[in-house]
């Protein structure tokens, strides 16, 4: 009887130990501690920085937990606390992943949206040379979606290729207190990426229906409705299930010690008074010497409205609509000179001098930004 009891206890211990080993959780993380200020004595600002030293705009702390359950099944969660949001933790990722075949995997949950070359590690400052990616191109508020994605890896001769398809929604994504509703629904997103020697290219497509309500759109819609232009307000002013189509392409060329990055994206909105179409471009050059990297980046963001929208307005409102369209347009050009020093195997210190100009509004600003990025 004692032998049977000892055997039963031993078996139970082995089973419990086996369950613990399968449920082992691994923790990883990254952090950025960033400070900056504009160098102008007037009211010019850029990316929320003004002529006073601030440390919370781009600082963040993230913790990722993952568990490999075996047989191709895993679960991952990533919490990020951003200084710009008063360090309120939020799940950036939260998904289960399963290998359907050796080359095809699926994720279900909250997954990363892939709008750019660096989308997969957009928040991981250690992964790139900038303190933060230039907002002229990397400006999407929607960094994740709730849904399902599929990733397929396929070698083509000596070239590696990767294909992603994602379907989902993203609701209440905006932290802007003036925006009441922020939904990006029925999202379909895909990209194809090719790696051959020092070259990496990426082609991106996404579409979805955008809905948002703010004090500006609500006020304008109420005014137009009061003047009898209800149909015009519904179609061109209110942002309700308005289609957005995003197309992008990037080319990363690594000729060590030189590195060149080219990116382009175009955002095509339906004809809307308050949201113009956007053309975004970026060119970045970097030179690496040991633990030091010097970089220069030119980035541009041009927002242009369709002139035909004003022609569709009632005659008495054409001038008003034309004025609103002009007010929503912008033409921003930014130059960024950066220095990175990897002072530790898992940490780097960076300095940036940024000069930006908005030609339509005739404003400019100069920003000094610095930070420490680390992995742990």
N, C-alpha and C positions, 0 to 999 in steps of 0.2 A: 504493500500500500504506500509506504514512504517513497519507494522508487518511482511509483506511478505519479505521486504528487510532485516529486522533484522533476520528473520528465515533463509534466504539464506546465510547471512554473518556468522551466527552461524554454519550452516551446513558446510560451506567452511572451517571455522576454525577447526572444529572437524575432517574433512577429512585430513587437512594439518597436524594437530597434530598427527593423526593416522599414516600418512606416515612417519613422523619424528621418531616416536617411533619404527616403524618397521625397519627403516634404521639406528638405533643407532649404532655407531661404538665404539668398546671397544679397548683400547690400552694397551698393555703389552710390557715388554722388559726385557733384561738382558745385562749384561756387564761384561767384564773381563779386569782387569788392571794388566799386568804381566811383570815382569822383570827377567833377568837372565844373567848368564855368565859362561863360562867354567872356571875351576880352574887350568888349565894347562898353563904354560908359553910359550909353543911352539904353533904351528899352528893347533893343534887338534881342531875340531869343532864337534858340534852335534846339529841337528835340526836347523841349521843356526846360532847358538850361537857361539861366539868366546870369547877370553880372554879379554872382555871388557863388561861393564854393558850396556844392551840394554833393552828397554821397549816396543818395537813395534812388536816383532816377534809373540807373541800369544795374544796380546791385541785385543779386539773387542768391538763393541757396536751394539746392535740389537734392532729393534723396530718392533713389530707385531701389525697389525690392523685386527680386525675381526668384522663381522657383521652377526647377526642371523636374517634372513629375515622371519623366521617362517615356519611352515609346513615342517620342516626337511631340509630347504635350508639355507646355510651359505656361506660366502666368506671370505677368509683369505689371507693376504699378509705379508711377513716378509722381512725386509731389514736388511742386515748385512754389517757393515763397519769394515774391518779387518786391523789391523796395518801392517801386512805383505804385504798388497796390497795398502799401503799408504792411508788407510781409505776410499777407493773408495766404495760407497754404491752399493750393488748388491742384487737383489731379490733372496733370498734363497728359499722361498716358495711363490707361487701365484696361488691359486686354489679356485674352488668352490666345495662345498661338499653337497651331497644330500643323505638323508636316504631313500633308496629304500624300506626297510622293517625295523622293529624294530631291527633286528640283522645285516643287511647288509647296508653298506654305500659306496658311490662312490665319488672319487675326480677326477677333471679334471683340468689340468693346470700344473704348476711346483710343483712337490711333492718330498718328501724326499726319497732317496734310502735307503734301509734297509739291509746293509751289516753286521751289528754288533748288539750286545745286546743293545748298547746305541745309535743306529742310530737316533732314533726319537728326541733325545735331545743332539746330538753330540757336538753342539757348546755351550750348556748351562753348563758352568763350575760349577755352583752351584749344579748341579744334581749328580755329582760324586766327589770322593775324590782326584783324580789327579788334578794337575794344568792344564794339557792337557792329553788326553788319550795317552798311549804309541804308538808311530808311527810304531813300529815293527808289530803291528796288525792293528791299526786304521790308515791306510796309504792311503786310497782311495782318489784320487783327485775328483772323481765323487761323490758328495754328494746329487745330485738331478737329476731328469729327467723330461722331458716335455712329458706328456702323460696322461694316466688314470690309476687309481688304485682302487681296491675293497678291502674292509675290512669286514670280517665276524666274528662275535663273537658267540660262542656256548658253553654253559655250558655242561660238561660231569660229571654228578654226583656232587661231591664236588670240581671238578676241572674246572677251567675256561680255555677255549681255544680260540685262535685267529688265523685267517688265512688271509693272504694278497696276492694279485696278482696284479702286475703292468706291464704295457706295454708302451714303449715310446722310446724317443731318448734323447741324450745329445750332443750338438754340441759346439765347441769352449770353452771347460771347463777349459783348462790349462792356467795358468798365466805365464808360463815359456816363456820368450822372444825368446828362441832358438827353440821352437816348432811352426811350421807354421800352422799345421792343427791338431785338436784334436777332433775327433768324436767318440762317442760310440753309435751306432745305432742299431735299431731292438732289443731293450733290452726287455727281459722277466725276471721278477723277482718274486719270491714267498718266503714266509716264513710261518712257523707254530710255534706258541708260546703256551706254556702250563704253567699254574700257579696252584700249589697245596701246600697250607700251606706255608712253608718257601722256597719252591723250585720254580724257574722259569727257564724253558728251552726253547731254540729257535733253529730252524733248518732252514737254509737259502740256497737258490739256485738262481743263476742268470746266464744269458748268453747274449751275444751280440757280435756285430762285431766292432772291434776296428780299427781306422785309425789314423795315425799320421805321420807327416813328420818333420824331424829335420836336422840340419847340419850334424850330425853323420850318419844318415841313407841315406841322399841324397848323401853325399860324398862317402860312401862305395858302394852304388848302382851304382854310376857313374864309380867307379874304376872297379867293377866286370863286368859291361856292356862293358867297354873298353877292358877287357881281354876276351871277348866272352862268359862270363858266365851270359848271360841275363836271362835265365829261372831260374837259381839259385837265382839271385838277386831279381827277381820278387816274388819268392815263400818264400824265407827264410830271406831276408834282408828288403825289403820294407814292411811297416806295412799298408796294405790296405785291409780293410774288413777282418781282421784276427780274428778268433773266440776266445773269452775269455769265460771260464766257471768258475764261482765262487761258491764254496760250503763252508758252515760254520756251526758251532754249538757252542752253549754257554749254560752254566749252572750257575745260580746265586743262592746261598744258604745263607739265612739270619737267622742265629741262634743268635739273639741278646744276648750279645753285639758283637759276632763274625759274620763276613761276608766273604764268599768265592766266588770268581768268576773264572770260567774256560772258556776259549774261544779258538777256533781253526778255521782256515780257510785255504783253498787251492785255488790258482789261477792257472788254467791250460790254458796256451796259446797254440796256434798252434806253430809248430816248427819255432821259430824265433831266429835269431842270437843275436839281441839286447834286447830281453825281455825274460828272463828265467822264468820258473815256480817258484811259491813262496809257501812256507809252513810257516804259521804264527801261533804262539801259545802265550798264556798269562795265567798266574796264579796270582791271587791277593788275599791277606789276609788283613782284616781290623779288628780293635778292637776299639769299641766306649766306651768312658767314659764321660757321660754328654755332654758337648758341644765340646769335643775333640775326634778326631779320628786319630789313628796311623795306617799306612798301609805299606805293602811291596808288590811289584809287580815284578815278573820275566816275561820278554817278549823276544820273539825270532823271527827272520825272516831269513829264509834260501832261497836263490835264486840259483836254479840249472838248468843248461841247459841240453838238450838232447845231449848226445855224438854222437848219430847217425847222427846229422846234418852235422858234419864235413865229415863223410863218403859219404854223398851225393854230396859234392862239387867236382868240377873238380880236378883231381889229383894234378895239379900244385898249387891249392889253398887250399888244405886240411890243411896244417900247419897254413896258415893265418886265416882260419875259426876257427880252434881249439884255436888259440890265442885270437880271438874275443870272443869266448864262455867263456873261462876262465876269461877274463876281465869283463864279465857281471855278473859273479857269486858273491855271498856274503853270509856271515854267521855272523849275528849280534846277540849278547846276551846282554841284558840290565837289570840292577837291579835298582829299584826305591824305595827309602825310603821316606815316606811322613808324614806330620803332618797337620791336618786341625783343625781350631778352629772357631766355629760358634759364632762370637762376636755380632751378630745381628740376629733378626728373619729372615731377608732377605739377609744376607751377611755373607760370610765366608772368612777367610784369610788362605792361604795355603803356605807350604814350602816343597820343594822337593830336595833331593840329589840323583843324577842320575849317575850311573857308567855304561859305555857301552864299548863293545869290538867287533871289527870286525876281526875275526880270519884269514880270507883269505888275507886281506890286511895288517894284523898285525898292526892295529891302535886301539887306545882307547882314551876315553875322560871322563872327570868328569864334570858334570853340576850342578850348584846351581840355582834353579828357585823358584820364589815366586810370589804370586799374590792375588788379592782380586776379588772374584766372587760375583755378586749380582743380585737379581731379583727386578723388579719394575713394 
